[in-house]
Amino acid sequence: MWLFVFFDLPTNTKTERKAASTFRKKLLKDGFSMMQYSVYIRHCPSRESADVHKTRVKNFLANKGLVSILMVTDKQFGMIMNFWGTSTSKPKQKPRPQLELF
């Protein structure tokens, strides 16, 4: 099982920023990895383990904001498609020609 935690927490005040940061740190401490800035994922070997971590996330909740939890199977997670933008860096220089000896 894979757990996805999606969240949109307010960060307008210093107190809200601290609460959002604390929430992210607790997710990391519980074994989640950041997939995107507000999307964290964690692999769980069983549904029972996933239920334990869902309960922990509920206990991490801040007073404000939206948090969603999605559970998917390994097979469903294996069908994910990720796309990264193309690089805008300069092309590498061509290697110098080498001397060939026969």
C-alpha positions in Angstrom: 0.0 0.0 0.0 1.1 3.6 -0.7 -0.2 6.5 1.3 -0.4 9.9 -0.3 -0.9 13.0 1.9 -1.9 16.1 0.0 -2.2 19.4 1.9 -2.9 23.0 1.5 -2.0 24.8 4.7 -2.1 28.6 5.2 1.2 30.4 5.6 0.2 34.0 5.9 1.3 34.6 9.5 4.4 33.4 11.4 2.2 31.1 13.5 0.7 29.5 10.4 4.1 29.1 8.8 5.4 27.4 11.9 2.4 25.0 12.0 2.8 24.1 8.3 6.5 23.5 8.9 5.9 21.4 11.9 3.3 19.3 10.0 5.9 18.6 7.2 8.6 17.7 9.7 6.3 15.2 11.5 5.5 13.6 8.1 9.2 13.2 7.4 9.8 11.8 10.9 7.0 9.3 10.3 8.7 8.0 7.2 7.0 10.0 4.4 9.0 11.4 1.5 8.3 14.6 -0.3 7.0 13.9 -3.8 6.1 17.5 -4.5 6.0 20.5 -2.1 2.6 19.7 -0.7 2.4 16.0 -1.6 4.1 13.4 0.6 4.2 9.6 0.1 5.0 6.6 2.2 5.1 2.9 1.4 3.3 0.6 3.9 3.7 -3.2 3.8 0.1 -3.8 4.7 -3.3 -2.2 5.1 -3.0 -2.4 8.9 0.3 -0.5 8.8 -1.3 2.1 6.4 -4.2 2.5 8.9 -1.7 3.2 11.7 0.0 5.9 9.7 -3.3 7.5 8.6 -4.2 7.8 12.3 -0.8 9.4 13.0 -1.3 11.9 10.2 -4.7 12.8 11.7 -2.9 13.6 15.0 -0.5 15.9 13.1 -3.2 18.1 11.8 -3.0 21.8 12.2 -6.0 24.0 13.2 -6.4 25.4 9.7 -6.0 24.2 6.1 -6.9 21.1 4.1 -5.3 17.7 4.4 -6.3 14.7 2.2 -5.0 11.2 2.5 -5.2 8.7 -0.4 -4.3 5.0 -0.2 -3.4 3.1 -3.4 -2.1 -0.4 -4.0 1.4 -1.2 -5.3 0.0 -2.1 -8.7 -1.9 1.3 -8.9 1.3 3.1 -7.8 3.3 1.3 -10.4 1.1 2.9 -13.1 2.0 6.4 -12.1 3.4 8.6 -14.9 5.9 11.3 -13.9 7.1 14.0 -16.3 10.0 16.4 -15.8 10.5 19.5 -17.9 13.4 19.7 -20.3 16.6 21.2 -19.1 17.5 24.7 -20.3 21.3 24.3 -19.6 23.8 24.9 -22.3 24.7 21.8 -24.4 28.0 20.2 -23.4 30.9 20.8 -25.6 31.8 18.1 -28.1 34.8 16.0 -26.9 38.1 16.8 -28.5 39.1 14.5 -31.4 41.5 11.8 -30.2 44.6 10.7 -32.0 44.2 7.3 -33.5 47.2 4.9 -33.8 47.1 1.9 -36.1 
